[in-house]
Amino acid sequence: MRQVAIVGCGMTKFGRSDVSLLELMCESSLGALRHADLGERWVDAVYVANMGAARLNKQTAIASALVDRLSLFPAMAESVENGPASGASAFKNGFLAVASGMANVVLVTGAEKMRAVNNLEATDFVASLTHPEAEYIYGVTLPSLAGMFTRLCMERFGVTAEHLAMVAIKNQENALKNPFAHIQQRITMEGILHAPEAVVNNPFVADPLRLYDCCPVSDGAASLVLCALDLAREFCPTPIRVAGIGQATDTHAVHERPDPTQLTAVHLAAEKAFSMSGLSPKDIDVVELHDAFTILEIAESEAAGFFPRGEGHVALEEGTTSLTGALPINPSGGLKGRGHPVGATGVAQLVELTWQLRGEADARQVKDAKSGFACNFGGFGNNVIATVLVREDS
Amino acid sequence: MSTGNELEALLRPPATEMPPYPPKVITLASGEQMVVRQIEREEVSTLLEAIAPLLWVERDFYDIVAARLFAELLAFKRYRVVDEYCLVGLIDGVLAGIVNGREARPEVGMSYHTLTLRRGLRIGAHLFAAKMEYHIEVLGEKEVLIVAESPIGFRRWMIEYPLEKKSEVQHELGGVPSWVLTRETYLAAKPRLVAGRRPIPPELLETARKILLPEEETLRVQILGERGRAT
């Protein structure tokens, strides 16, 4: 298998967009291609991650549409739908295409335009990933699953509403340093939890989760250019090597798991990615986790092996996961602050790691970051992809 | 032929004595303190200056809300509308939002507009709630007639409270038939939607005495959503 590197990345601003899904994809793709500065080299294949274009935007075959709009003929092209893990899935496919020798240069773009529909429809759209007979028909949504999950974690590990709020405050603070982030709003413990007005400012969405415990519904696109590492060294001063990728699945219905608080797929995916990379959690400098709900940042940080089970909230409390802590988590703002256009998220996490490892993350730059880890969490943890990236200095 | 003053008296509607809105302070999600207070007629010019740049902002129907609010406040300033009032939200003295309405007839309020100059943090929703508080709790009205001119307004008023349709009544703003907030609906919604504390510490109230206008850059970023760098 050939070594593979990221040589360029681009993003649109996440949030509410007035342009079409295709235009979002073009903007981030062109950004990534410019960043890669490929010269005479050509894109051999295009992978587009997206979850809902057929339903939300009445558009299918969007990878072909992107190739056409950018005149990337005759590149191979396909769309990848894998729920909220679509982004990392498309990335994995791009990686495999280069690693196998089928392609030398691959463009991976993740995109979603969710705000084309109202919030209720967007919530229902995301809920369509739940088990159709055991969950969805009973009105289960992602916030309700996360609410039940949070309650269990509170009872079992001592996670409190303050811990959840700490994640929200940290990630929205980080997002203020990220011009691509959807949420540009500083929040405080007083304003969202302790003041008498907090009950109005931050109402329950799915008890015990409140409004500020949930990621926003966003539009946006993110792109990466992958290249064989040996070729990348010819033109890219700072290739970011894809050191490890792991993927694992778990039961579709959450209640079928022996212990619903155990994110087995996260654990297995991370284990595989670390094994492939030859690194361990203690070697990682910067982390992007899938905090669609604040509890998930805490739970994933444990399941991926960064902290012992039940102690993620302690590390958070001690400041370990803050931007200047020993292990910064979600310097981009995460899904909570950067936003969560579902198909784009997995790619956006890797874009952030690439910027961090190249030293291009501006005000949110993690000092001396040389290795990064991302977890793209599909379904409610039933399909998870973990990635380890390493900076390759020329 | 009447003299100028006599003619003005004919053009100017008679005013009803309306109890003032007691100022309150709301802690926002950001931890900032927003003072909500009623304005005097002499302060309208400052508000018009703040609203004017929004007359051409199509995003989220700012243009129509700004144009109508501008006209309503100008009419208030020039004594051409009866029993109008206006509340503002101020953060460190800087104008964050404006709401207005009027007492249509005894026991019936007429909600006009809600416009925020700083987005997020439920500033508009807090100010709208303060407006309803004024109508129901201070003026003692039994119901308030309301319409929305943007999807955001519809979600915030019609769905969140929720309001009832009052198809037989035409709201003064025209458009769709009116919706109504009754006293009962207001009281039921109050614990989850109406925030704020009284009395305001004098030093905090002092910061809200003079209305400061937000910087143009703030408006551009907050209202037009212009933040982000080219890739």
Interface residues (C-beta under 8 A of the other chain):
Chain A: G10 M11 T12 K13 G15 R16 E27 S28 L30 G31 A32 R34 H35 P179 F180 Q184 Q185 R186 I187 T188 M189 E190 G191 I192 A195 P196 E197 A198 V199 V200 N201 N202 P203 Y212
Chain B: I26 T27 L28 A29 S30 G31 E32 G120 L121 R122 H126 A129 P191 R192 L193 V194 A195 G196 R197 V221 G225 R227 G228 R229 A230 T231
